[in-house]
Amino acid sequence: MTCLVGRTAWEQAEFRNDIYVPLCYDAAGSKTYLKVIMDAAALRIQGLRPAALKAEIEKRYREKTYQPPDKAGVSYMVAPVMRT
C-alpha cells in the first residue's frame, strides 16, 4: 500500500498551489498508477508547463510506457480534496 498527498494533477489545465488530494493505492495501484504520479511530479519540477505535461503523460500512455494494473484494485482517499 502507498499513501501520498497529491499536488500535481497532470490532467488539469493549470497548476494550482492550493489543492491537496490525499490518495492511497493498494499493491496494484502502487505498481502502476504511482509511477505516473511520480513522473508527473518530476516533470513539473523540471519546469514543464501544464499543457506540455498533459501531452507528455498522454503520449506515454499511448506508447504503453504506462500499463494498466493486471487486476482490479482499490484507490481510495483518506480525506476529501483540501484547499488552503
C-alpha positions in Angstrom: 0.0 0.0 0.0 1.2 3.5 -0.8 -0.3 6.7 0.6 0.6 10.3 -0.5 -0.7 13.8 -0.8 -1.0 14.7 -4.5 -0.3 18.3 -5.6 0.4 17.6 -9.3 -2.8 16.7 -11.2 -1.4 16.2 -14.7 -4.9 16.2 -16.1 -5.6 19.8 -15.1 -5.1 22.8 -17.5 -3.2 24.8 -14.8 -1.1 24.1 -11.8 -2.7 25.1 -8.5 -0.9 25.5 -5.3 -4.0 25.5 -3.1 -5.3 22.0 -3.6 -4.1 18.8 -1.8 -5.5 15.4 -2.6 -4.7 12.5 -0.2 -4.5 9.2 -2.0 -3.9 5.6 -1.1 -3.2 2.8 -3.5 -3.2 -0.9 -3.0 -0.5 -3.1 -4.4 -1.9 -3.0 -8.0 -2.2 0.8 -8.0 1.2 1.3 -6.3 2.8 -0.8 -9.1 1.1 1.2 -11.9 -0.6 4.5 -11.2 2.1 5.6 -8.7 4.7 5.7 -11.5 2.5 8.2 -13.4 2.1 10.4 -10.4 5.8 10.4 -9.6 6.8 11.0 -13.2 4.3 13.9 -13.4 5.8 15.5 -10.3 9.3 15.1 -11.6 8.4 16.7 -14.9 6.6 19.5 -13.1 9.7 20.2 -11.0 11.8 20.3 -14.2 9.5 23.2 -15.3 7.2 21.5 -17.8 4.1 23.7 -18.2 0.6 22.1 -17.6 -0.3 21.6 -21.3 3.0 20.1 -22.1 2.9 17.8 -19.0 -0.6 16.6 -20.0 0.6 15.9 -23.6 3.7 14.0 -22.3 1.7 11.8 -19.9 -0.9 11.0 -22.6 1.9 10.2 -25.1 3.4 7.8 -22.5 0.0 6.1 -22.2 -0.3 5.8 -26.0 3.2 4.4 -26.3 2.5 1.8 -23.5 5.2 3.3 -21.2 2.5 3.1 -18.5 0.5 -0.1 -18.2 -2.9 -0.6 -16.5 -3.0 -2.9 -13.5 -3.1 -6.6 -14.2 -6.2 -6.9 -11.9 -8.7 -4.6 -10.4 -7.5 -2.7 -7.4 -8.6 -0.1 -4.9 -7.7 3.6 -5.0 -9.2 5.4 -2.1 -8.8 8.7 -0.3 -8.4 9.1 3.4 -9.8 12.6 3.3 -11.6 14.9 0.8 -9.8 17.3 -1.5 -8.4 20.0 0.7 -7.8 23.7 -0.1 -5.6 26.1 1.7 
